[in-house]
Structures are given as C-alpha cells and as structure tokens.
Amino acid sequence: MGEIVRKALIVLVVLFGIFLAIGCAGNKPVTPNETGNSEQAVAPAGAITEAVNETPITEITLAEAVSPTERQNATEMQNVTGVSELKEYTLKELAEYNGKNGTVYVAYQGQVYNVSDSDIWKNGTHNGCNAGTDLTGKMDKTPHGGKILKGYPVVGTLKK
C-alpha cells in the first residue's frame, strides 16, 4: 500500500511540474541559452519587459474595489482588534447626517450605519424613513428588516 501511495505522489509531483512549466512558458517558443540546451533555457530579459508592457493597468476607486460587505467586515475587524474606536453619536449629532451635505447616516439598534453609497438614500429619505434618525422602530416593520443594513459600514454607536 505504501508503494502505491509513493508512486501516486511521484506522478502528482511530475504532473504539477509539467503544469508549472506549461503555465510559465505561456505557449511562447523557448530560446536556448548559451549551452544550446533548451531544457536549461531562461527567458530573455526582453521577454519579461514585453510581458510587463503588455499587461494593462487600470485605476479603480476605493468604492469600486471594496464592496459594502467588505467595508462592513473591515469595520468589524477594527472593532474586534480595537484598532479604531467608534464614535458615539447623540440624536442631535446624527441629525447632521441627513443627506443634505452628501453624507447619509442612519441608526438601527444602537449602531450608526453609513448608507451614503446607496442610491436609495441619495435624497436623505427612503420609503418614508428619514436619514439622520434612529430607524429601529420603523425598520422592524419593513419587509427586509434591519438585516439590509448589514452590508454597510458601521461608523459609530448611538448614545442613549
């Protein structure tokens, strides 16, 4: 039994090596090195430069690179690790983030969420709910409930 496992392992290692060789070669012809032996050939520096120049570079914004869920997870990690302390908002302070200045916060069950990136909150209202307020009572009556906010970053807590 041990001999079979050893042979299978050798076959897997050889196949993996072939896979790497094919992937690294990129289906381009191999140029022999000084010894003339193509098995020991090394890609010329020009080929590497050519590959780098052919690779397109595109710029993306932070909003494109990170989804609301990823931002939420990052914020939760900061909270767990204690890297960043969340601000505590009073209802009066929360009211300043009603969407009129471009920033839209809503509170739900003691957490303050930044929903500024949401198209449905652009005007500071959504289905009769106003931004800059505690939506705990109203949100519990909606079909989606408060779970809809889990995709947005938590920016603070609501002071009682």
N, C-alpha and C positions, 0 to 999 in steps of 0.2 A: 504493500500500500504506500509506503514512504517513497519508493522509487517512482511510482506513478505521479505522486504529488510533485516530486522534484522535476520530472520531465515536463509536466504541465507548467510549472513555474518557469523553466527554461524557455519553453515555447512562448509564454506570455512576455517574457523579457525581450526575446528576439523580435516578436511582433511589435512591441512597444518601440523598440529601437528603429524598426523599419518605418513605423508610423511617424516618429520624430524626424527621421531622415527625409521622408517624403514631404512632410509639412514644412520643414526648414528649407528644403530645396526650392519650394514654391514653383515647381514644374519649369524652372529655368535650366538651361544647359549648364553642366558643371565644367568649369575651366580647370584643366590640370595645373598643378603647382610646378615649382622648379624641377622636381624629380620626375615630372611627367606622369605621375601616378594619380589618376582621378579619384581614387579612394581616399587619398590624403589631401585632396584639394580644399582650399579655403576660399570663400567668396572674396573677390577683389574689393578694395575699398570703394571703388566707383559704384559697384552694385549696391552697396549699403547706402551710399549717398543718394543714388537714384531711387531706392525704395523710400527713403525718408522724404525726398522731394515729391514723390507721387502720392504720399499719404495726405488726404485732405484734412485741414484743421478748421474746425468750425467753433465759433464762440457761442456759448449759451449763457443765459442769465441764471442766477441762482433760483429763480422761480421755476424755470424750465428744468433745472437739474434736480430739484428736490420737490417731491410731491407733498401735499398737506400731511399725509400719513407719516412720511419720513420726517417732516419737521416736528410732528407730534412726538414721534419716537425719540428724536434727538432731545426735545424738551424734557420728556420723561426721564431720559438718561441723565440729563443735567440735574434734575430734581433728585434722582436716586443717589448720584455721586456727590451732590452738594456743590457742584461747580458753580451754579448760579442760583441765587436766591430769588424767588418770585416776589414781585411787588404786591403789596396788599392795597386793594382799591376800595375806597368808600363809594357809596352810590353816587355821590356828587362828582367824584373823580371819574367814575365810569361813564357818567353822562357826557363828559367831554369827548368821548369816542363814539359819537352818534352818527358818524359817516359824513358829516358836513365838512370836515377837514381832511377827508380821504381815509382816515383810519377808523375801522369799524370793530368795536369790541362788544361782546355780549357775555352775560354771566349766566351760568347754569349750575345749580347745586354747589355753590361756593367757588367754582372755578371761573376764571375770566378767559375767554377764548378770543383770538384774533381772527375774524372772518373777513378781513379786508380783501383777500384774494378771491372771494366768492362773488360771482356775477349776480347772484340772487340778493345780495346785501349791498349792491352798489349805491343805492339811494338812501341807505340807512334804515330801510324798512323791508320786511319780508312777510307777506301774508298777515298783515295786521300786527306784527311784532316789531317793536322799535329797537334799533341798536342803541347801545349805551345804557341798557337796562338789564335787570335781573329777569330772565325768562323762565325761571324754574317752574312756576305755576302754569304758564301758557304752553311751554314746550312739552310738558307732560300730557297735554290734551291733543297734541298734534299726532297724525298717523305715524310719523317716523320717530317721534320722541326725541330725547336728548342724545341718543346714540349718533345722530347725524353730526354732532359737534366733535366727535372723537377724531375726525380727520383734520382738525385744525389745531394749531399750536396753542397751548396754554401759556398765557403771558402773566398770569397772576391769580390771586385769590380775592374773593370778595370779603371785605371786612364786615363783621356783623355788628 
